[in-house]
Amino acid sequence: MSDTPPDRLSVSPDSPYFNEEILARGVGVRFKGEEKTTVEEYCVSEGWVRLSVGKSLDRRGRPMTLKIKGPVEVWFKEETEAS
């Protein structure tokens, strides 16, 4: 497997950008210099993250999200924990 995370990744199984193997490996996301733990989807090249908003759900039972633009950095968590 590659040492760099994908440009775009989603935690929703319905998304074409969902990848269970990469998510199981653990991906860290830093947005505007702050590590975020509520990221539902991100895109590094386009510079945005989609964050879940509280515990509210949409009509399909998925978390409500907010798309925010800015600099995005991603890394595999297992590599930083081993160091």
C-alpha positions in Angstrom: 0.0 0.0 0.0 1.2 3.6 -0.7 2.8 5.7 2.1 0.7 8.7 1.1 -3.1 9.0 1.9 -5.4 9.5 -1.1 -6.3 13.0 -2.3 -10.0 12.5 -1.5 -11.5 10.1 1.1 -15.0 9.6 2.6 -16.2 7.6 5.6 -19.6 7.0 4.0 -19.9 3.6 2.4 -22.3 5.1 -0.2 -19.6 7.4 -1.5 -17.3 6.5 -4.5 -14.4 7.8 -2.4 -14.9 5.3 0.4 -12.0 2.9 1.0 -12.3 0.6 4.0 -8.7 -0.6 3.9 -7.3 3.0 4.2 -9.8 3.9 6.9 -8.8 0.9 8.9 -5.2 2.0 8.6 -6.1 5.3 10.2 -6.0 8.7 8.6 -5.3 11.9 10.5 -6.6 15.2 9.1 -5.3 18.7 9.9 -7.4 21.6 8.7 -6.1 25.2 9.0 -3.4 23.9 11.4 -5.8 22.2 13.8 -6.3 18.4 13.9 -10.0 17.5 13.3 -11.7 14.3 14.5 -15.2 14.8 13.1 -14.2 14.7 9.4 -16.7 12.9 7.2 -14.9 13.6 3.9 -11.9 15.6 2.7 -10.2 16.7 -0.6 -6.6 18.0 -0.4 -6.4 19.2 -4.0 -9.6 21.2 -3.8 -8.9 22.4 -0.3 -12.0 21.5 1.7 -13.3 19.2 4.5 -16.8 18.1 5.3 -17.3 18.0 9.1 -20.2 16.4 11.0 -22.3 19.0 12.9 -23.2 17.8 16.4 -25.4 14.7 16.7 -28.1 15.8 14.3 -29.0 13.5 11.4 -30.5 14.2 8.0 -33.6 12.5 6.8 -31.6 9.4 5.6 -30.1 8.9 9.0 -26.6 10.2 8.1 -24.8 12.9 10.1 -25.5 16.5 9.1 -22.4 18.0 7.6 -20.8 21.4 6.9 -18.3 21.9 4.0 -15.5 24.3 4.9 -12.7 25.5 2.5 -9.1 26.0 3.6 -5.7 24.2 3.7 -5.9 20.5 4.4 -3.1 18.1 5.5 -3.5 14.3 5.8 -1.3 11.5 7.1 -1.5 7.9 8.2 -1.8 7.7 12.0 0.0 4.4 12.5 3.2 5.9 11.2 3.2 8.8 13.7 2.3 6.5 16.6 5.2 4.2 15.7 7.8 7.1 15.7 
